[in-house]
Amino acid sequence: MNTATSSSNIPNHLAWSIIATVLATCLCCPLGLLGIVGIVFSSKVNSLLAQGDIDGARRASDSAKTWCWVTTALAIIGLLINIVMFATGGMAEYMQMMQQLQ
């Protein structure tokens, strides 16, 4: 197997990691910062490839992809929560309910 051919097929998922982390943090909560784990694994892929560690680069790429999916799921959950909060009146309704309780 040609090393150059096999190493070019290993994606680092860095762009996905960064975008998912920013969106999840903005839409969800600080849990979105879990995407930093994906960014770390993504950044390891190219350095491992440069060292010639193809298997390590594949493992880092797979881990980065897993963390990208986790972070993307958090972003989607956060988006759905924001849509529900907006559609149901959100904080205004909550504040009104709290005032009635007092």
N, C-alpha and C positions, 0 to 999 in steps of 0.2 A: 504494500500500500504506500502510495506517495504521501509523504508528510505534508508537503505544501498543499496538496489537494484536500487532505483530511482536515488540516488546520483551518483552511478557509471556510469550511462548512460549520464552524463552531461560532454561533452568534454570542455576543456579549450581553445583549438585552439592556444596555445602559440607557438608551433614550426612553425605553418603556419604563424602566425603574424610576427614572427621574420624574417623568410625567405622572406616573401612578402615585408616587410619593407626594408630589405637590397637590394633586387633585384630592387624594385621600385625606391629607392633612387639612385642606381647606374645607372639604365637604363633610368630613366625618368628625374628627377630633384628633387629639394627640396620638391616637392609635395609628393614624396614618403614617406616623414617623417610623413604623415598622418597615416601611419601604426602604429605609436606609440600609437595612440588612441586604436587600436586593442590590442596592447601589454598590455596596462593598463587594459582593460576589461578582457583580458585573465588571467592576474595575480589576478584579483578579484575573479575568479570562485572558486579556491581552498580555499581561506580564507573564502568566504561565505559558502561553504560546511562545513568547519571546525566549523563554528558558528551555523550550522544547518539551515541556511537560504536557503532552496532548491529553492524557487521561485526566490529569488535574484540571486542565482547562475545560474539559467536558463536564466534569463534576461541578466546577464553579458555575458553568453556564446553566446546568440543570438546576442548581440551587438558586441561581438568580431568577430563572424562569418561575420556579415555585413561589418565591417571594414576590415576584411581579404579579402573579395571579392572586396571591393573598391580599396584596395592596390594592389591586384593581377591584377585588370583591369588597374591600372596605370602602373604596370610593363609591361603588354602586350602592352599597347599603347607606352610606352617608347621603347620597343624592336622593334616594327613596325617602329617607327620614326627612330631609329638607322639603321634598315635595309634599309629603303628608302634613308636615307642620304648617307649611304655607297654605295648603288647601283647607285645613281645619281651623285656621285662625291663629295657630301657633302661640306665641308668647302673649299676645294681647288677650286671648281667651284664658290662658293660664293666670295672668295677672288679675283679670277680672274675677276669676274663681277664688283666688287667694284673698282679694279684698272682701268678697262676700263672706268668707270664712271668719274674717276678723270682725 
